[in-house]
Amino acid sequence: MARTKLVVDPITRIEGHLRIEVQQENGRIAESWASATQFRGIEIIMQGRDPRDAWAFTQRICGVCTVVHALASLRAVEDALDIRVPPNGVLIRNLVHGMQTVQDHVIHFYHLHALDWVDVVSALSADPAGTATIARSISPWPNNSETYFREVQDRVKKFVDSGQLGIFTNGYWGHPAYKLPAEVNLLAVAHYLDALDWQRDVIRLHAIFGGKNPHPNFLVGGMASAINLDDAQTINAESITKIRDMIRRARVYVEQVYWPDLIAIAGFYKDWAAIGGGVPNYFAVGEYPETDIRDLGSLYLPQGIILDRNLNEVVPYDESKVREYVTHSWYEYAGGQDVGLHPYEGETTPRYIGPDPPWEYLQDSERYTWMKAPRYDGKPMEVGPLARMLVAYASGHEDVRGLVGDALGRLQVGPEALFSTLGRTAARGIETVLIARRLETWLDMLVDRIRSGDVSTFNGEKWDPSTWPESAQGYGFCDAARGSLGHWVQIQGGKITRYQCVVPSTWNCSPRDPEGQRGPYEEALVSNHPLVDPERPIEILRTIHSFDPCIACGVHVLDAEGRQVSEVTVQ
């Protein structure tokens, strides 16, 4: 049987422009290509700017991943200028980043990924009493009543009867790949709607510590969060009580709604524990320092690399082994298309060479994406929650080992199930539970320091550019919700001369490299991957969404005709 070509464009539900092309043969995906179809120019924008402002610009790379780009940028500049952040600043950053991660993972599950597994229209035929019985059997969540589920069903029915599904438009409802009973579909849809209100509540932590959300405020050298328990204009006793209540509500929702739902839904899709494995290499830069970012032993989630799925060894991470290739990307390197550049040598010279008209089959072109191809020591690497949990598990992290064992036991699958589409989704849930619980520990640590008289959140010793060396360079890492993130900065005469970002979706969405090695998205789609109905390619959505793509972080601002899109004047 001849292969057929298929294009899914765009594939993401909210975050950026991702195009997937595959060739299908006999109900299986035989080849795949991942293409980001916008250009990122942030590295060019950063040149000539004050490094103390870099975090504010790079934070605007994305409207969802706002905290993590600021953190990576801050750490890069602090590394370059040898600035140490006070412990209170470290803990506040953990709280802001941790809540972002918890919120982001829950939003991803319900609003960006769950509908790949949940048939919304099927929920209309559910018995609300049956849904309530199922819900109470897996969780003590107080909203698990027949009355509540009936109200949700009525709301969804109004959408359907009006012919306008609103937020549920364009689903492959009725697809034979859906396996959930109607009652479980209703359960998931109800919690989809619940999560919209929940996330809006708990993310207010950002407004308390950072002034606003999205894009909370940060500061090179710490946090702009003055602490005085008796002053209404600062972080005080009342605001700490509000933060503690938000953390408690976040944890309760994660433990009583999100995690039980994930396990319940996954139980109907165990076959996906053998689908979508992808590349066998994983790396995590580590995250959540509890003293100093330069003390790797203080990271709550450890740093390291897993090669060839060997959980018996964690290889140390060395950032000098990172290279980016543009063999199949719409960029030029002065030294040639097949050379690999470390970010300190990185070049951002866009050159679109693609089909004409532009959006014919990109797989027929030598170059097919605005993503570069990052490699670690020549190897494609998967990053993200699965990589973090694998590195932590192999490192002997007790909290991770306990939750991984519990999840595998509930699903009645072995450890090999982690290397799959289902494994990525489960790992994200495991991490969410861990961080939701750890938020309380970080707040307790902060409160203890405040009570001991330490209210410092900012180190201003090297704020004056006259104290800086003539030239400096620094690397800032952050393990973001979607995976390992790196910012590299070079400073000359007090101004940025080179800035490079290698983001999680660049690692995962990378094209082929000079050796022909596929990136993680591409490899996952040819790893024992079904595609039953090319007209409704829900299987592709399941695997790509399991990575939680954020293409906006990888690419930006394209006008296909080369015209100026906007102009920004700095006074």
Secondary structure, 3 states (H helix, E strand, C coil): CCCEEEEECCCCCCCCCEEEEEEEECCEEEEEEEEECCCCCHHHHHCCCCHHHHHHHHHHHCCCCHHHHHHHHHHHHHHHHCCCCCHHHHHHHHHHHHHHHHHHHHHHHHHHHHHHCCCCHHHHHCCHHHHHHHHHHHCCCCCCCHHHHHHHHHHHHHHHHCCCCHHHCCCCCCCCCCCCCHHHHHHHHHHHHHHHHHHHHHCHHHHHHHCCCCCCCCECCECCCCECCCCCCCECHHHHHHHHHHHHHHHHHHHHHHHHHHHHHHCCCHHHHHCCCCCCCEEECCEEECCCCCCHHHEEECCEEECCCCCCCCECCCHHHEEEECCCECECCCCCCCCCECHHHCCCCECCCCCCCCCCCHHHCCCCECCCEEEECCECCECCHHHHHHHHHHCCCHHHHHHHHHHHHHHCCCHHHHCCHHHHHHHHHHHHHHHHHHHHHHHHHHHHHHHCCCCCCECCCCCCHHHCCCEEEEEEEEEECCEEEEEEEEEECCEEEEEEEECHHHHHCCCCCCCCCCCHHHHHCCCCCECCCCCCCHHHHHHHHHCCCCHHHCCCCCCCCCCCCCCCCCC
